[in-house]
Amino acid sequence: MLKLVTSTRNRMKALRARRDRGATAAEYALIIAVVIAAIAGLVTAFANAIGANFQQVTNLL
């Protein structure tokens, strides 16, 4: 009987460990997605600012 209880506990621990790894991978994916979105926003903002500066130079010429 003790073997059955020990075996069941070990299986439950293994299942929890697998689920934790999956959740961690999903969290990392969300963090990466947010970082990529922030970088894309910054690049777009800087591109618009640089484009406006080039347009001012073009108008002065």
Summary of the structure (lengths in Angstrom):
residues: 61
radius of gyration: 26.6
end to end distance: 90.6
largest distance: 90.6
contacts: 115
relative contact order: 0.06
helix: 97%
strand: 0%
